[in-house]
Protein backbone atom coordinates (compact mmCIF):
# COMPACT_ATOMS: atom_id res chain seq x y z
CA UNK A 1 0.00 0.00 0.00
CA UNK A 2 1.21 3.53 -0.82
CA UNK A 3 0.17 6.73 0.94
CA UNK A 4 0.14 10.31 -0.31
CA UNK A 5 0.08 13.28 2.05
CA UNK A 6 -1.78 16.35 0.80
CA UNK A 7 -1.52 19.58 2.83
CA UNK A 8 -4.25 22.22 2.43
CA UNK A 9 -4.26 25.72 3.84
CA UNK A 10 -8.04 26.23 3.73
CA UNK A 11 -10.65 24.17 5.53
CA UNK A 12 -13.29 25.08 2.94
CA UNK A 13 -11.56 23.11 0.18
CA UNK A 14 -10.84 20.06 2.32
CA UNK A 15 -14.19 18.37 1.68
CA UNK A 16 -14.03 18.93 -2.08
CA UNK A 17 -10.45 17.66 -2.40
CA UNK A 18 -11.27 14.63 -0.27
CA UNK A 19 -14.26 13.71 -2.43
CA UNK A 20 -12.20 14.16 -5.61
CA UNK A 21 -9.47 11.88 -4.27
CA UNK A 22 -12.06 9.23 -3.32
CA UNK A 23 -13.22 9.19 -6.96
CA UNK A 24 -9.77 8.12 -8.18
CA UNK A 25 -9.35 4.46 -9.09
CA UNK A 26 -7.52 2.45 -6.46
CA UNK A 27 -8.20 4.77 -3.52
CA UNK A 28 -9.13 2.66 -0.51
CA UNK A 29 -9.81 5.39 2.04
CA UNK A 30 -9.19 9.03 2.88
CA UNK A 31 -8.65 10.56 6.29
CA UNK A 32 -8.47 14.20 7.38
CA UNK A 33 -6.02 15.14 10.13
CA UNK A 34 -5.90 18.57 11.73
CA UNK A 35 -2.51 19.88 12.71
CA UNK A 36 -1.74 20.32 16.38
CA UNK A 37 -1.33 24.07 15.92
CA UNK A 38 -4.95 24.48 14.83
CA UNK A 39 -6.50 22.21 17.43
CA UNK A 40 -4.41 23.45 20.36
CA UNK A 41 -4.53 27.24 19.87
CA UNK A 42 -7.17 27.68 22.56
CA UNK A 43 -5.36 25.35 24.96
CA UNK A 44 -2.07 27.18 24.42
CA UNK A 45 -3.75 30.56 25.09
CA UNK A 46 -5.29 29.17 28.28
CA UNK A 47 -1.98 27.74 29.45
CA UNK A 48 -0.23 31.07 28.81
CA UNK A 49 -2.94 32.91 30.77
CA UNK A 50 -2.66 30.52 33.73
CA UNK A 51 1.13 30.76 33.71
CA UNK A 52 1.01 34.57 33.69
CA UNK A 53 -1.57 34.62 36.50
CA UNK A 54 0.46 32.25 38.66
CA UNK A 55 3.64 34.26 38.09
CA UNK A 56 1.86 37.46 39.16
CA UNK A 57 0.44 35.78 42.26
CA UNK A 58 3.85 34.37 43.19
CA UNK A 59 5.51 37.77 42.70
CA UNK A 60 2.85 39.37 44.90
CA UNK A 61 3.46 36.77 47.62
CA UNK A 62 7.23 37.36 47.52
CA UNK A 63 6.77 41.13 47.71
CA UNK A 64 4.32 40.84 50.64
CA UNK A 65 6.74 38.58 52.48
CA UNK A 66 9.60 41.07 51.96
CA UNK A 67 7.44 43.96 53.18
CA UNK A 68 6.15 41.94 56.13
CA UNK A 69 2.50 42.41 55.25
CA UNK A 70 -0.22 39.77 55.36
CA UNK A 71 -2.04 38.76 52.20
CA UNK A 72 -5.82 38.75 52.08
CA UNK A 73 -7.39 35.32 52.64
CA UNK A 74 -9.98 33.88 50.28
CA UNK A 75 -12.66 34.20 52.98
CA UNK A 76 -11.87 37.88 53.49
CA UNK A 77 -11.99 38.44 49.72
CA UNK A 78 -15.43 36.81 49.45
CA UNK A 79 -16.72 38.87 52.38
CA UNK A 80 -15.42 42.02 50.69
CA UNK A 81 -17.21 41.11 47.45
CA UNK A 82 -20.47 40.42 49.31
CA UNK A 83 -20.24 43.72 51.19
CA UNK A 84 -19.63 45.60 47.93
CA UNK A 85 -22.63 43.87 46.33
CA UNK A 86 -24.84 44.74 49.32
CA UNK A 87 -23.64 48.34 49.23
CA UNK A 88 -24.52 48.55 45.53
CA UNK A 89 -28.01 47.19 46.22
CA UNK A 90 -28.52 49.61 49.12
CA UNK A 91 -27.50 52.61 46.98
CA UNK A 92 -29.94 51.66 44.21
C-alpha positions in Angstrom: 0.0 0.0 0.0 1.2 3.5 -0.8 0.2 6.7 0.9 0.1 10.3 -0.3 0.1 13.3 2.1 -1.8 16.4 0.8 -1.5 19.6 2.8 -4.2 22.2 2.4 -4.3 25.7 3.8 -8.0 26.2 3.7 -10.7 24.2 5.5 -13.3 25.1 2.9 -11.6 23.1 0.2 -10.8 20.1 2.3 -14.2 18.4 1.7 -14.0 18.9 -2.1 -10.5 17.7 -2.4 -11.3 14.6 -0.3 -14.3 13.7 -2.4 -12.2 14.2 -5.6 -9.5 11.9 -4.3 -12.1 9.2 -3.3 -13.2 9.2 -7.0 -9.8 8.1 -8.2 -9.4 4.5 -9.1 -7.5 2.4 -6.5 -8.2 4.8 -3.5 -9.1 2.7 -0.5 -9.8 5.4 2.0 -9.2 9.0 2.9 -8.6 10.6 6.3 -8.5 14.2 7.4 -6.0 15.1 10.1 -5.9 18.6 11.7 -2.5 19.9 12.7 -1.7 20.3 16.4 -1.3 24.1 15.9 -4.9 24.5 14.8 -6.5 22.2 17.4 -4.4 23.5 20.4 -4.5 27.2 19.9 -7.2 27.7 22.6 -5.4 25.3 25.0 -2.1 27.2 24.4 -3.7 30.6 25.1 -5.3 29.2 28.3 -2.0 27.7 29.5 -0.2 31.1 28.8 -2.9 32.9 30.8 -2.7 30.5 33.7 1.1 30.8 33.7 1.0 34.6 33.7 -1.6 34.6 36.5 0.5 32.3 38.7 3.6 34.3 38.1 1.9 37.5 39.2 0.4 35.8 42.3 3.9 34.4 43.2 5.5 37.8 42.7 2.9 39.4 44.9 3.5 36.8 47.6 7.2 37.4 47.5 6.8 41.1 47.7 4.3 40.8 50.6 6.7 38.6 52.5 9.6 41.1 52.0 7.4 44.0 53.2 6.2 41.9 56.1 2.5 42.4 55.3 -0.2 39.8 55.4 -2.0 38.8 52.2 -5.8 38.8 52.1 -7.4 35.3 52.6 -10.0 33.9 50.3 -12.7 34.2 53.0 -11.9 37.9 53.5 -12.0 38.4 49.7 -15.4 36.8 49.5 -16.7 38.9 52.4 -15.4 42.0 50.7 -17.2 41.1 47.5 -20.5 40.4 49.3 -20.2 43.7 51.2 -19.6 45.6 47.9 -22.6 43.9 46.3 -24.8 44.7 49.3 -23.6 48.3 49.2 -24.5 48.5 45.5 -28.0 47.2 46.2 -28.5 49.6 49.1 -27.5 52.6 47.0 -29.9 51.7 44.2 
